[in-house]
Structures are given as C-alpha cells and as structure tokens.
C-alpha cells in the first residue's frame, strides 16, 4: 500500500437501507472518475445477492466495485479485516488518479475506516475464556460489573449487566494484554486518519417514505427469487454465518413450515424498517455528515455540488 505525505481525499456515501446510496455513489463515481469500495457487512458475501441488495452489472454502469461478494457465506470476517482491505483499495484507487467513493450502511465499518481505528490482534485464550464464563455463571452480571469497575470504570459504566459477551471480553482483554478496553480505545485512535473524508448521508425527512421504499424493496426481492436464495443458503450454512443476513433469517419460519409466506414477508419488512432506524440512530451521532434528503433535494445534483466544493479545497 502506498504511503501518503498528505491525506487522501475520499467521498463516503452513507445512510439507511433503501435510501438510494448505491445510485448516488455510482453517479458521483461516474462524474468524478471514481471507483467504489463497498462498506456493507453483508454485500461482502457470495450467494446472498438478492438479500444484500448488492448492485448487479447493469446497475454498476461500468464503474469498478471493490470488496463486493468476495467471501463465501461461512467465512469469518472482522471489522479489522475490513479496514485493512479497504485501506488497500483506497490507496490503490488514489494511486491510479481516481477518486475513492466508499458506499455503504455499516456504520462500524465506516467509522473505523475514517477514524483510522487500530485493532489489537491477540489469540483467544480458551482456558481464560472458560474460566470467565464459569465466573459469570457463579456471580452474575451485576457482581462481574462491580469487579470490572475496579479495573476499568469507564467501560463498566457503559455495559449492561446482561451484556455477558462484552463483560467477559473486557476481562479477557485486560488479562491478555495488561490494558483496559478504555486504554485500548484511546490507543486505537492515536494515529491520524490517512483519509480526508467528505461524508454524504442520504435519507428522507419523511420517514414514512423511506419505510414505503423498504416495503416495496422486500416485495421486489421476493419476486426476484429471495425465497430460493434463502433456502440454498440455509442448506449451505445451516442457519449461521450469512444466513443471519436480514432477508434470510426472517424466512426461516416459512421454510420450516411454521408460518405463512405472508407472515414471513411482513416480519422481513418489519425487521428491515427497524434496521434502517438503527442505522439512522448511528449516523445521526456524527456531525461530520452532510445530509441529503431525497424527498426535498435532488440527490444527484446536491451530491455533485458538495463533491465539487470538497475537491476544490486545498
């Protein structure tokens, strides 16, 4: 990967599912000689093309896409893996004189990339984990949090007593590295970012319009063969891995004969709407985002205008 004496300018297009990120990202890439890097935690997998709403060749309009459908459905892939590969893609695109355009709705991927989060890699100590699991069973979440607060008060304040996994993980990190989660988080952001980002967020001021788009998308997915795709994924990975993608697990009850297709479809719409709400909650916390409202702005014109201003800045 190339090293840069100054930060690499990159455009990020974020927002909730079904808001129009893909279309806006491709429009910007075409206008500014760019290439797209996906920032979607499900579009990285092969075999769930319909559920993940990954763009097809026609939708891409000849724009190169990176980190799209390159993993098998049972492969393990972490945020740290994503950041490492995305950095390489961005540097390569910039090296070739093109504009990196990062498009997706997975907030953790995007923030970890923009903020240059460094991830500590350590081997899992199963003996330690088993000991902590047994201790949690014995003491319960409240007492475990009391013990954690003596080591790492900030992390203990953020965790709920029922959050077993994160409580145990906090102890694991401390006993394995000698550093608390709080200390590691500070260290992980101590290196300045290698990108200068313009973050464009696309959504709707009228939330009902976004939900209508989600409902229509689900209907269209089912027409395109989502049910067969879910059945094939279930047969391959047995209800784990990529089967947990929204769009597959909601159809499980129908595939098992435990509910009607109409009920499964309604559940899928409901869960997708909830996911969009969680995405918006995540992104609303970031005041660096320039919001574009598809029900009031012309997203393409507004996006081009903002990118033009960004690229002119020295």
DAWOQUI-V602459 format. One record per residue. N is the residue number from 1. BURIAL is I if it has 24 or more other ideal C-beta (glycine too) atoms within 12 Angstrom, else O. Layout:
N|BURIAL + N|BURIAL
This chain:
1|O + 2|O + 3|O + 4|O + 5|O + 6|O + 7|O + 8|I + 9|I + 10|I + 11|I + 12|I + 13|I + 14|I + 15|I + 16|I + 17|I + 18|I + 19|I + 20|I + 21|I + 22|I + 23|I + 24|I + 25|I + 26|I + 27|I + 28|I + 29|I + 30|I + 31|I + 32|I + 33|O + 34|I + 35|I + 36|I + 37|I + 38|I + 39|I + 40|I + 41|I + 42|I + 43|I + 44|I + 45|I + 46|I + 47|I + 48|I + 49|I + 50|I + 51|I + 52|I + 53|I + 54|I + 55|I + 56|O + 57|O + 58|O + 59|O + 60|I + 61|O + 62|O + 63|I + 64|I + 65|I + 66|I + 67|I + 68|I + 69|I + 70|O + 71|I + 72|O + 73|I + 74|O + 75|O + 76|O + 77|I + 78|O + 79|I + 80|O + 81|O + 82|I + 83|I + 84|I + 85|I + 86|I + 87|I + 88|O + 89|I + 90|I + 91|I + 92|O + 93|I + 94|I + 95|O + 96|O + 97|O + 98|I + 99|I + 100|I + 101|I + 102|I + 103|I + 104|I + 105|I + 106|I + 107|I + 108|I + 109|I + 110|I + 111|I + 112|I + 113|I + 114|I + 115|I + 116|I + 117|I + 118|I + 119|I + 120|O + 121|O + 122|O + 123|O + 124|O + 125|O + 126|O + 127|O + 128|O + 129|O + 130|O + 131|O + 132|I + 133|O + 134|O + 135|O + 136|I + 137|O + 138|O + 139|O + 140|O + 141|I + 142|O + 143|O + 144|I + 145|I + 146|O + 147|I + 148|I + 149|O + 150|O + 151|I + 152|I + 153|O + 154|O + 155|I + 156|I + 157|O + 158|O + 159|I + 160|O + 161|O + 162|O + 163|O + 164|I + 165|O + 166|I + 167|I + 168|I + 169|I + 170|I + 171|I + 172|I + 173|I + 174|I + 175|I + 176|I + 177|O + 178|O + 179|O + 180|I + 181|I + 182|I + 183|O + 184|I + 185|O + 186|O + 187|O + 188|I + 189|O + 190|O + 191|O + 192|O + 193|I + 194|I + 195|I + 196|I + 197|I + 198|I + 199|I + 200|I + 201|I + 202|I + 203|I + 204|I + 205|O + 206|O + 207|O + 208|O + 209|O + 210|I + 211|I + 212|O + 213|I + 214|I + 215|I + 216|O + 217|I + 218|I + 219|O + 220|O + 221|I + 222|I + 223|O + 224|O + 225|O + 226|I + 227|I + 228|O + 229|I + 230|I + 231|I + 232|I + 233|I + 234|I + 235|O + 236|O + 237|I + 238|O + 239|O + 240|O + 241|I + 242|I + 243|I + 244|I + 245|I + 246|I + 247|I + 248|I + 249|I + 250|I + 251|I + 252|I + 253|O + 254|I + 255|I + 256|O + 257|O + 258|O + 259|O + 260|O + 261|O + 262|O + 263|O + 264|I + 265|I + 266|O + 267|I + 268|I + 269|I + 270|O + 271|I + 272|I + 273|I + 274|O + 275|I + 276|I + 277|O + 278|O + 279|I + 280|I + 281|O + 282|O + 283|I + 284|O + 285|O + 286|I + 287|O + 288|O + 289|I + 290|I + 291|I + 292|I + 293|O + 294|I + 295|O + 296|O + 297|I + 298|O + 299|I + 300|I + 301|O + 302|I + 303|I + 304|I + 305|O + 306|I + 307|I + 308|O + 309|O + 310|I + 311|O + 312|O + 313|O + 314|O
